[in-house]
Amino acid sequence: MTTATNTRALAHPAREEIRLEGVLHALSDAVRLRIVREMARGGSGGFSCSYFDLPVTKSTTTHHFRVLRESGVIRQTYQGTAKLSSLRRDDLDALFPGLLDAVLTAADSQAVRLGDS
């Protein structure tokens, strides 16, 4: 007997597989950091990719979300036809206490200093 594979299931690292260098790499890009900042400000609900007004093409947006997902920064799930993304704050805070808050605080300070808030 064969079972159908759900092609809509997305691979995510388990909490214990999330690596600091992967998280830092994901957060080192300005567009990805912007996505994470907006998610952190927006609460714990899921956000569709179209929620974000990004200065890149749709294919580049998809790439950025994939990097965030594969590094363990976000979780993506399908609800109907929509792919929703949410910040894995609990996992990140458990693994790297204070890291996400420090990065977000620094990014907010930089945005104010550069007039990008």
The first five atom37 places (N, CA, C, CB, O) and aatype in JSON, in Angstrom:
{
  "aatype": [12, 16, 16, 0, 16, 2, 16, 1, 0, 10, 0, 8, 14, 0, 1, 6, 6, 9, 1, 10, 6, 7, 19, 10, 8, 0, 10, 15, 3, 0, 19, 1, 10, 1, 9, 19, 1, 6, 12, 0, 1, 7, 7, 15, 7, 7, 13, 15, 4, 15, 18, 13, 3, 10, 14, 19, 16, 11, 15, 16, 16, 16, 8, 8, 13, 1, 19, 10, 1, 6, 15, 7, 19, 9, 1, 5, 16, 18, 5, 7, 16, 0, 11, 10, 15, 15, 10, 1, 1, 3, 3, 10, 3, 0, 10, 13, 14, 7, 10, 10, 3, 0, 19, 10, 16, 0, 0, 3, 15, 5, 0, 19, 1, 10, 7, 3, 15],
  "atom_mask": [
    [1, 1, 1, 1, 1],
    [1, 1, 1, 1, 1],
    [1, 1, 1, 1, 1],
    [1, 1, 1, 1, 1],
    [1, 1, 1, 1, 1],
    [1, 1, 1, 1, 1],
    [1, 1, 1, 1, 1],
    [1, 1, 1, 1, 1],
    [1, 1, 1, 1, 1],
    [1, 1, 1, 1, 1],
    [1, 1, 1, 1, 1],
    [1, 1, 1, 1, 1],
    [1, 1, 1, 1, 1],
    [1, 1, 1, 1, 1],
    [1, 1, 1, 1, 1],
    [1, 1, 1, 1, 1],
    [1, 1, 1, 1, 1],
    [1, 1, 1, 1, 1],
    [1, 1, 1, 1, 1],
    [1, 1, 1, 1, 1],
    [1, 1, 1, 1, 1],
    [1, 1, 1, 0, 1],
    [1, 1, 1, 1, 1],
    [1, 1, 1, 1, 1],
    [1, 1, 1, 1, 1],
    [1, 1, 1, 1, 1],
    [1, 1, 1, 1, 1],
    [1, 1, 1, 1, 1],
    [1, 1, 1, 1, 1],
    [1, 1, 1, 1, 1],
    [1, 1, 1, 1, 1],
    [1, 1, 1, 1, 1],
    [1, 1, 1, 1, 1],
    [1, 1, 1, 1, 1],
    [1, 1, 1, 1, 1],
    [1, 1, 1, 1, 1],
    [1, 1, 1, 1, 1],
    [1, 1, 1, 1, 1],
    [1, 1, 1, 1, 1],
    [1, 1, 1, 1, 1],
    [1, 1, 1, 1, 1],
    [1, 1, 1, 0, 1],
    [1, 1, 1, 0, 1],
    [1, 1, 1, 1, 1],
    [1, 1, 1, 0, 1],
    [1, 1, 1, 0, 1],
    [1, 1, 1, 1, 1],
    [1, 1, 1, 1, 1],
    [1, 1, 1, 1, 1],
    [1, 1, 1, 1, 1],
    [1, 1, 1, 1, 1],
    [1, 1, 1, 1, 1],
    [1, 1, 1, 1, 1],
    [1, 1, 1, 1, 1],
    [1, 1, 1, 1, 1],
    [1, 1, 1, 1, 1],
    [1, 1, 1, 1, 1],
    [1, 1, 1, 1, 1],
    [1, 1, 1, 1, 1],
    [1, 1, 1, 1, 1],
    [1, 1, 1, 1, 1],
    [1, 1, 1, 1, 1],
    [1, 1, 1, 1, 1],
    [1, 1, 1, 1, 1],
    [1, 1, 1, 1, 1],
    [1, 1, 1, 1, 1],
    [1, 1, 1, 1, 1],
    [1, 1, 1, 1, 1],
    [1, 1, 1, 1, 1],
    [1, 1, 1, 1, 1],
    [1, 1, 1, 1, 1],
    [1, 1, 1, 0, 1],
    [1, 1, 1, 1, 1],
    [1, 1, 1, 1, 1],
    [1, 1, 1, 1, 1],
    [1, 1, 1, 1, 1],
    [1, 1, 1, 1, 1],
    [1, 1, 1, 1, 1],
    [1, 1, 1, 1, 1],
    [1, 1, 1, 0, 1],
    [1, 1, 1, 1, 1],
    [1, 1, 1, 1, 1],
    [1, 1, 1, 1, 1],
    [1, 1, 1, 1, 1],
    [1, 1, 1, 1, 1],
    [1, 1, 1, 1, 1],
    [1, 1, 1, 1, 1],
    [1, 1, 1, 1, 1],
    [1, 1, 1, 1, 1],
    [1, 1, 1, 1, 1],
    [1, 1, 1, 1, 1],
    [1, 1, 1, 1, 1],
    [1, 1, 1, 1, 1],
    [1, 1, 1, 1, 1],
    [1, 1, 1, 1, 1],
    [1, 1, 1, 1, 1],
    [1, 1, 1, 1, 1],
    [1, 1, 1, 0, 1],
    [1, 1, 1, 1, 1],
    [1, 1, 1, 1, 1],
    [1, 1, 1, 1, 1],
    [1, 1, 1, 1, 1],
    [1, 1, 1, 1, 1],
    [1, 1, 1, 1, 1],
    [1, 1, 1, 1, 1],
    [1, 1, 1, 1, 1],
    [1, 1, 1, 1, 1],
    [1, 1, 1, 1, 1],
    [1, 1, 1, 1, 1],
    [1, 1, 1, 1, 1],
    [1, 1, 1, 1, 1],
    [1, 1, 1, 1, 1],
    [1, 1, 1, 1, 1],
    [1, 1, 1, 1, 1],
    [1, 1, 1, 0, 1],
    [1, 1, 1, 1, 1],
    [1, 1, 1, 1, 1]
  ],
  "atom_positions": [
    [[0.85, -1.18, 0.0], [0.0, 0.0, 0.0], [0.89, 1.24, 0.0], [-0.96, 0.0, 1.22], [1.85, 1.32, 0.77]],
    [[0.58, 2.18, -0.84], [1.33, 3.42, -0.87], [0.49, 4.53, -0.26], [1.76, 3.78, -2.31], [-0.74, 4.52, -0.33]],
    [[1.17, 5.45, 0.32], [0.46, 6.6, 0.9], [0.83, 7.83, 0.11], [0.8, 6.79, 2.41], [1.96, 7.97, -0.36]],
    [[-0.11, 8.71, -0.03], [0.13, 9.95, -0.75], [1.02, 10.86, 0.1], [-1.2, 10.66, -1.1], [0.84, 10.98, 1.31]],
    [[1.96, 11.48, -0.56], [2.83, 12.42, 0.14], [2.2, 13.8, 0.07], [4.26, 12.44, -0.48], [1.77, 14.25, -0.99]],
    [[2.14, 14.47, 1.21], [1.61, 15.82, 1.24], [2.67, 16.77, 0.72], [1.16, 16.22, 2.69], [3.65, 17.07, 1.41]],
    [[2.48, 17.25, -0.51], [3.47, 18.15, -1.11], [3.41, 19.53, -0.49], [3.25, 18.25, -2.61], [4.26, 20.37, -0.77]],
    [[2.42, 19.78, 0.35], [2.29, 21.09, 0.98], [2.93, 21.14, 2.36], [0.82, 21.47, 1.09], [2.91, 22.17, 3.02]],
    [[3.5, 20.03, 2.79], [4.2, 20.02, 4.08], [5.59, 20.64, 3.87], [4.3, 18.57, 4.67], [6.29, 20.3, 2.92]],
    [[5.96, 21.51, 4.76], [7.24, 22.2, 4.64], [8.2, 21.7, 5.71], [7.06, 23.73, 4.76], [7.81, 21.47, 6.85]],
    [[9.45, 21.53, 5.32], [10.47, 21.05, 6.27], [10.92, 22.17, 7.18], [11.68, 20.46, 5.52], [11.22, 23.28, 6.74]],
    [[10.96, 21.87, 8.46], [11.44, 22.79, 9.49], [12.42, 22.04, 10.37], [10.25, 23.38, 10.34], [12.22, 20.86, 10.65]],
    [[13.48, 22.71, 10.81], [14.35, 22.02, 11.76], [13.66, 21.87, 13.11], [15.68, 22.79, 11.91], [12.93, 22.76, 13.55]],
    [[13.9, 20.75, 13.76], [13.42, 20.58, 15.13], [14.19, 21.56, 16.01], [13.6, 19.1, 15.62], [15.27, 22.03, 15.64]],
    [[13.64, 21.87, 17.16], [14.28, 22.84, 18.05], [15.75, 22.5, 18.28], [13.55, 22.89, 19.4], [16.61, 23.38, 18.19]],
    [[16.04, 21.24, 18.56], [17.42, 20.86, 18.87], [18.35, 20.91, 17.66], [17.45, 19.46, 19.46], [19.57, 20.81, 17.81]],
    [[17.8, 21.06, 16.47], [18.61, 21.16, 15.25], [18.94, 22.61, 14.86], [17.89, 20.49, 14.1], [19.77, 22.84, 13.98]],
    [[18.31, 23.57, 15.5], [18.54, 24.98, 15.17], [19.92, 25.37, 15.64], [17.46, 25.9, 15.81], [20.28, 25.17, 16.81]],
    [[20.7, 25.94, 14.73], [22.09, 26.31, 15.02], [22.23, 27.83, 15.07], [23.04, 25.72, 13.97], [21.62, 28.55, 14.28]],
    [[23.05, 28.3, 15.99], [23.27, 29.73, 16.15], [23.77, 30.37, 14.86], [24.27, 29.98, 17.27], [23.28, 31.43, 14.46]],
    [[24.74, 29.73, 14.2], [25.28, 30.33, 12.98], [24.23, 30.44, 11.88], [26.47, 29.53, 12.49], [24.27, 31.38, 11.09]],
    [[23.3, 29.49, 11.81], [22.22, 29.57, 10.83], [21.27, 30.72, 11.13], [0.0, 0.0, 0.0], [20.84, 31.43, 10.22]],
    [[20.94, 30.89, 12.4], [20.06, 31.99, 12.82], [20.72, 33.33, 12.53], [19.7, 31.88, 14.33], [20.09, 34.24, 11.99]],
    [[22.0, 33.45, 12.9], [22.7, 34.71, 12.66], [22.82, 35.01, 11.17], [24.09, 34.68, 13.29], [22.7, 36.16, 10.76]],
    [[23.06, 33.97, 10.37], [23.12, 34.17, 8.92], [21.76, 34.67, 8.4], [23.51, 32.84, 8.2], [21.71, 35.62, 7.62]],
    [[20.69, 34.04, 8.84], [19.36, 34.44, 8.39], [19.05, 35.88, 8.76], [18.29, 33.51, 8.98], [18.44, 36.62, 7.98]],
    [[19.46, 36.29, 9.96], [19.17, 37.64, 10.43], [20.16, 38.68, 9.91], [19.18, 37.65, 11.94], [19.97, 39.87, 10.14]],
    [[21.21, 38.25, 9.21], [22.22, 39.2, 8.73], [21.8, 39.94, 7.46], [23.52, 38.46, 8.46], [22.44, 40.91, 7.08]],
    [[20.74, 39.5, 6.83], [20.24, 40.16, 5.61], [19.19, 41.2, 5.99], [19.65, 39.11, 4.62], [18.32, 40.94, 6.82]],
    [[19.28, 42.38, 5.39], [18.37, 43.49, 5.73], [16.91, 43.15, 5.47], [18.75, 44.73, 4.95], [16.05, 43.51, 6.27]],
    [[16.62, 42.47, 4.38], [15.22, 42.13, 4.06], [14.69, 41.11, 5.06], [15.1, 41.59, 2.62], [13.58, 41.25, 5.55]],
    [[15.49, 40.1, 5.35], [15.03, 39.09, 6.31], [14.88, 39.67, 7.7], [16.01, 37.9, 6.34], [13.94, 39.33, 8.42]],
    [[15.79, 40.55, 8.09], [15.67, 41.21, 9.39], [14.41, 42.06, 9.45], [16.92, 42.07, 9.68], [13.73, 42.11, 10.47]],
    [[14.1, 42.71, 8.36], [12.86, 43.5, 8.28], [11.63, 42.62, 8.47], [12.77, 44.24, 6.93], [10.69, 42.99, 9.18]],
    [[11.63, 41.45, 7.83], [10.51, 40.51, 7.97], [10.36, 40.1, 9.43], [10.73, 39.25, 7.08], [9.25, 40.11, 9.98]],
    [[11.47, 39.74, 10.07], [11.43, 39.3, 11.47], [10.99, 40.44, 12.39], [12.81, 38.77, 11.9], [10.22, 40.21, 13.33]],
    [[11.46, 41.65, 12.13], [11.04, 42.8, 12.95], [9.53, 43.0, 12.85], [11.77, 44.09, 12.5], [8.87, 43.21, 13.86]],
    [[8.99, 42.93, 11.64], [7.55, 43.11, 11.46], [6.77, 42.0, 12.12], [7.2, 43.18, 9.97], [5.71, 42.24, 12.71]],
    [[7.26, 40.77, 12.04], [6.59, 39.65, 12.71], [6.6, 39.85, 14.22], [7.25, 38.31, 12.35], [5.59, 39.62, 14.88]],
    [[7.72, 40.27, 14.76], [7.84, 40.47, 16.21], [6.9, 41.57, 16.68], [9.28, 40.81, 16.59], [6.32, 41.46, 17.77]],
    [[6.73, 42.61, 15.9], [5.81, 43.71, 16.26], [4.36, 43.31, 16.09], [6.1, 44.94, 15.42], [3.48, 43.82, 16.78]],
    [[4.1, 42.38, 15.17], [2.73, 42.02, 14.82], [2.07, 41.0, 15.7], [0.0, 0.0, 0.0], [0.89, 40.71, 15.52]],
    [[2.79, 40.43, 16.63], [2.19, 39.45, 17.52], [2.49, 38.03, 17.09], [0.0, 0.0, 0.0], [3.35, 37.8, 16.24]],
    [[1.78, 37.08, 17.69], [2.1, 35.67, 17.48], [1.31, 35.01, 16.35], [1.85, 34.92, 18.74], [1.52, 33.83, 16.07]],
    [[0.43, 35.74, 15.71], [-0.35, 35.15, 14.63], [0.48, 34.91, 13.39], [0.0, 0.0, 0.0], [1.61, 35.38, 13.28]],
    [[-0.09, 34.17, 12.46], [0.6, 33.89, 11.22], [0.4, 35.01, 10.21], [0.0, 0.0, 0.0], [-0.65, 35.65, 10.17]],
    [[1.42, 35.24, 9.39], [1.39, 36.29, 8.39], [1.59, 35.68, 7.02], [2.46, 37.36, 8.67], [2.46, 34.83, 6.84]],
    [[0.8, 36.1, 6.06], [1.02, 35.66, 4.69], [2.17, 36.47, 4.11], [-0.27, 35.81, 3.82], [2.45, 37.58, 4.57]],
    [[2.83, 35.93, 3.11], [3.96, 36.64, 2.49], [3.52, 37.98, 1.91], [4.59, 35.77, 1.38], [4.3, 38.93, 1.89]],
    [[2.28, 38.05, 1.45], [1.78, 39.29, 0.85], [1.55, 40.39, 1.89], [0.49, 39.03, 0.09], [1.36, 41.55, 1.53]],
    [[1.57, 40.03, 3.18], [1.43, 41.02, 4.25], [2.59, 42.01, 4.23], [1.34, 40.32, 5.62], [2.43, 43.18, 4.58]],
    [[3.76, 41.52, 3.83], [4.98, 42.31, 3.88], [5.18, 43.08, 2.59], [6.18, 41.42, 4.16], [5.12, 42.51, 1.5]],
    [[5.43, 44.37, 2.72], [5.71, 45.23, 1.56], [7.22, 45.31, 1.41], [5.06, 46.67, 1.72], [7.87, 46.18, 2.0]],
    [[7.78, 44.4, 0.63], [9.23, 44.29, 0.52], [9.71, 44.84, -0.83], [9.68, 42.82, 0.7], [9.0, 44.75, -1.83]],
    [[10.92, 45.41, -0.85], [11.45, 46.01, -2.07], [12.16, 44.99, -2.98], [12.41, 47.13, -1.71], [13.17, 45.32, -3.6]],
    [[11.63, 43.77, -3.05], [12.23, 42.73, -3.87], [11.14, 42.0, -4.64], [13.04, 41.73, -2.99], [9.95, 42.15, -4.36]],
    [[11.56, 41.2, -5.62], [10.6, 40.45, -6.43], [9.96, 39.33, -5.62], [11.29, 39.88, -7.68], [10.43, 38.99, -4.53]],
    [[8.9, 38.77, -6.15], [8.21, 37.68, -5.47], [9.13, 36.47, -5.3], [6.96, 37.28, -6.25], [9.1, 35.83, -4.25]],
    [[9.93, 36.16, -6.31], [10.83, 35.01, -6.19], [11.91, 35.25, -5.14], [11.48, 34.7, -7.55], [12.3, 34.33, -4.43]],
    [[12.38, 36.48, -5.03], [13.37, 36.8, -4.0], [12.73, 36.76, -2.62], [14.0, 38.19, -4.26], [13.36, 36.32, -1.66]],
    [[11.5, 37.21, -2.51], [10.76, 37.12, -1.25], [10.65, 35.66, -0.81], [9.36, 37.75, -1.38], [10.87, 35.33, 0.35]],
    [[10.31, 34.79, -1.76], [10.21, 33.36, -1.47], [11.53, 32.82, -0.95], [9.77, 32.58, -2.72], [11.56, 32.04, 0.0]],
    [[12.61, 33.23, -1.57], [13.95, 32.81, -1.12], [14.2, 33.25, 0.33], [15.04, 33.39, -2.05], [14.67, 32.45, 1.14]],
    [[13.9, 34.5, 0.64], [14.14, 35.01, 1.99], [13.32, 34.24, 3.03], [13.8, 36.49, 2.06], [13.83, 33.91, 4.1]],
    [[12.07, 33.94, 2.72], [11.25, 33.17, 3.65], [11.78, 31.75, 3.81], [9.79, 33.13, 3.17], [11.73, 31.2, 4.9]],
    [[12.29, 31.16, 2.73], [12.87, 29.82, 2.83], [14.11, 29.82, 3.73], [13.23, 29.3, 1.43], [14.27, 28.91, 4.55]],
    [[14.97, 30.82, 3.59], [16.16, 30.92, 4.45], [15.73, 31.04, 5.91], [17.04, 32.12, 4.04], [16.3, 30.38, 6.78]],
    [[14.75, 31.88, 6.19], [14.26, 32.04, 7.56], [13.68, 30.74, 8.1], [13.2, 33.15, 7.62], [13.91, 30.39, 9.26]],
    [[12.92, 30.02, 7.27], [12.31, 28.76, 7.7], [13.37, 27.68, 7.92], [11.29, 28.28, 6.65], [13.35, 27.0, 8.94]],
    [[14.28, 27.53, 6.99], [15.28, 26.47, 7.09], [16.28, 26.71, 8.22], [16.02, 26.34, 5.78], [16.9, 25.77, 8.71]],
    [[16.44, 27.96, 8.63], [17.34, 28.26, 9.75], [16.64, 28.1, 11.1], [17.89, 29.68, 9.62], [17.3, 28.08, 12.14]],
    [[15.32, 27.98, 11.08], [14.56, 27.82, 12.32], [14.05, 29.11, 12.92], [0.0, 0.0, 0.0], [13.56, 29.12, 14.04]],
    [[14.16, 30.21, 12.18], [13.69, 31.51, 12.69], [12.17, 31.61, 12.59], [14.35, 32.66, 11.91], [11.53, 32.19, 13.47]],
    [[11.6, 31.05, 11.53], [10.14, 31.11, 11.36], [9.6, 29.7, 11.11], [9.74, 32.06, 10.2], [10.35, 28.78, 10.77]],
    [[8.31, 29.57, 11.28], [7.58, 28.35, 10.93], [6.55, 28.74, 9.88], [6.9, 27.68, 12.2], [5.88, 29.76, 10.01]],
    [[6.43, 27.93, 8.85], [5.45, 28.19, 7.81], [4.49, 27.01, 7.73], [6.13, 28.43, 6.44], [4.9, 25.85, 7.75]],
    [[3.19, 27.33, 7.65], [2.16, 26.31, 7.53], [1.14, 26.77, 6.5], [1.47, 26.04, 8.9], [0.96, 27.96, 6.27]],
    [[0.51, 25.81, 5.9], [-0.56, 26.13, 4.96], [-1.89, 26.12, 5.69], [-0.58, 25.13, 3.79], [-2.19, 25.22, 6.47]],
    [[-2.69, 27.14, 5.41], [-4.09, 27.17, 5.83], [-4.89, 27.43, 4.57], [-4.38, 28.27, 6.95], [-4.94, 28.55, 4.07]],
    [[-5.51, 26.37, 4.08], [-6.16, 26.48, 2.78], [-5.11, 26.72, 1.71], [0.0, 0.0, 0.0], [-4.16, 25.94, 1.58]],
    [[-5.27, 27.77, 0.96], [-4.3, 28.08, -0.09], [-3.23, 29.06, 0.37], [-5.01, 28.65, -1.3], [-2.3, 29.36, -0.37]],
    [[-3.36, 29.57, 1.58], [-2.42, 30.56, 2.08], [-1.29, 29.89, 2.86], [-3.14, 31.6, 2.97], [-1.53, 28.97, 3.65]],
    [[-0.07, 30.36, 2.64], [1.08, 29.93, 3.43], [1.31, 31.0, 4.48], [2.39, 29.7, 2.53], [1.61, 32.15, 4.16]],
    [[1.16, 30.62, 5.75], [1.32, 31.56, 6.84], [2.65, 31.34, 7.55], [0.15, 31.44, 7.84], [3.08, 30.21, 7.76]],
    [[3.28, 32.43, 7.91], [4.58, 32.4, 8.58], [4.45, 32.99, 9.98], [5.64, 33.16, 7.77], [3.76, 33.99, 10.18]],
    [[5.12, 32.36, 10.93], [5.14, 32.88, 12.29], [6.55, 32.75, 12.86], [4.1, 32.14, 13.19], [7.29, 31.83, 12.51]],
    [[6.88, 33.65, 13.72], [8.19, 33.69, 14.36], [8.29, 32.57, 15.39], [8.44, 35.07, 15.02], [7.36, 32.37, 16.17]],
    [[9.39, 31.85, 15.41], [9.61, 30.77, 16.38], [10.28, 31.33, 17.63], [10.47, 29.63, 15.75], [11.34, 30.86, 18.05]],
    [[9.66, 32.34, 18.21], [10.24, 33.04, 19.35], [10.5, 32.1, 20.52], [9.33, 34.16, 19.79], [11.57, 32.17, 21.13]],
    [[9.56, 31.22, 20.84], [9.76, 30.31, 21.98], [10.99, 29.44, 21.78], [8.52, 29.42, 22.17], [11.79, 29.27, 22.7]],
    [[11.16, 28.9, 20.58], [12.33, 28.06, 20.31], [13.62, 28.87, 20.38], [12.2, 27.4, 18.93], [14.6, 28.44, 20.98]],
    [[13.62, 30.05, 19.77], [14.82, 30.87, 19.76], [15.18, 31.35, 21.16], [14.62, 32.08, 18.83], [16.36, 31.35, 21.54]],
    [[14.18, 31.75, 21.94], [14.44, 32.2, 23.31], [14.95, 31.06, 24.19], [13.18, 32.8, 23.91], [15.78, 31.28, 25.07]],
    [[14.45, 29.86, 23.97], [14.9, 28.71, 24.76], [16.35, 28.33, 24.43], [13.97, 27.51, 24.53], [17.13, 27.99, 25.31]],
    [[16.68, 28.4, 23.15], [18.02, 28.0, 22.72], [19.07, 29.09, 22.95], [17.99, 27.63, 21.27], [20.2, 28.81, 23.36]],
    [[18.68, 30.33, 22.67], [19.62, 31.45, 22.7], [18.99, 32.6, 23.49], [19.99, 31.91, 21.25], [18.57, 33.6, 22.9]],
    [[18.91, 32.48, 24.81], [18.23, 33.47, 25.63], [18.73, 34.9, 25.38], [18.39, 33.13, 27.11], [19.93, 35.17, 25.45]],
    [[17.8, 35.78, 25.08], [18.12, 37.19, 24.89], [18.6, 37.56, 23.49], [0.0, 0.0, 0.0], [18.66, 38.74, 23.16]],
    [[18.95, 36.58, 22.67], [19.5, 36.88, 21.34], [18.5, 37.63, 20.47], [19.93, 35.59, 20.64], [18.82, 38.69, 19.92]],
    [[17.31, 37.1, 20.33], [16.33, 37.73, 19.45], [15.98, 39.13, 19.93], [15.06, 36.87, 19.37], [15.91, 40.06, 19.13]],
    [[15.78, 39.3, 21.23], [15.48, 40.63, 21.76], [16.62, 41.6, 21.5], [15.18, 40.54, 23.25], [16.39, 42.75, 21.15]],
    [[17.86, 41.14, 21.68], [19.02, 42.01, 21.45], [19.11, 42.41, 19.98], [20.32, 41.3, 21.89], [19.37, 43.57, 19.67]],
    [[18.91, 41.46, 19.08], [18.98, 41.77, 17.65], [17.86, 42.73, 17.25], [18.9, 40.47, 16.81], [18.09, 43.67, 16.5]],
    [[16.66, 42.49, 17.75], [15.53, 43.36, 17.41], [15.71, 44.76, 17.98], [14.22, 42.75, 17.92], [15.4, 45.75, 17.31]],
    [[16.22, 44.86, 19.2], [16.48, 46.17, 19.8], [17.53, 46.92, 19.0], [16.93, 46.03, 21.26], [17.37, 48.12, 18.73]],
    [[18.6, 46.23, 18.62], [19.65, 46.86, 17.82], [19.13, 47.28, 16.45], [20.84, 45.9, 17.65], [19.47, 48.35, 15.96]],
    [[18.3, 46.45, 15.85], [17.73, 46.79, 14.53], [16.79, 47.98, 14.63], [16.98, 45.58, 13.95], [16.79, 48.84, 13.75]],
    [[16.0, 48.05, 15.7], [15.12, 49.2, 15.89], [15.93, 50.48, 16.1], [14.19, 48.96, 17.09], [15.58, 51.52, 15.55]],
    [[17.0, 50.4, 16.89], [17.85, 51.57, 17.11], [18.5, 52.04, 15.81], [18.93, 51.24, 18.14], [18.58, 53.24, 15.53]],
    [[18.96, 51.08, 15.03], [19.57, 51.43, 13.75], [18.54, 52.07, 12.81], [20.17, 50.18, 13.1], [18.85, 53.04, 12.12]],
    [[17.33, 51.54, 12.79], [16.29, 52.09, 11.93], [15.96, 53.54, 12.31], [15.01, 51.22, 12.02], [15.77, 54.39, 11.44]],
    [[15.91, 53.81, 13.6], [15.65, 55.18, 14.06], [16.8, 56.09, 13.66], [15.44, 55.23, 15.61], [16.59, 57.19, 13.16]],
    [[18.02, 55.61, 13.89], [19.21, 56.41, 13.57], [19.28, 56.72, 12.08], [20.47, 55.67, 14.01], [19.69, 57.82, 11.7]],
    [[18.89, 55.77, 11.24], [18.97, 55.96, 9.79], [17.67, 56.48, 9.18], [19.33, 54.66, 9.14], [17.6, 56.72, 7.97]],
    [[16.66, 56.67, 10.02], [15.37, 57.17, 9.53], [14.58, 56.15, 8.75], [0.0, 0.0, 0.0], [13.78, 56.51, 7.89]],
    [[14.8, 54.85, 9.04], [14.12, 53.77, 8.33], [12.98, 53.15, 9.12], [15.11, 52.7, 7.96], [12.44, 52.13, 8.7]],
    [[12.61, 53.73, 10.23], [11.59, 53.09, 11.07], [10.26, 53.28, 10.44], [11.59, 53.65, 12.49], [9.25, 52.82, 10.97]]
  ]
}
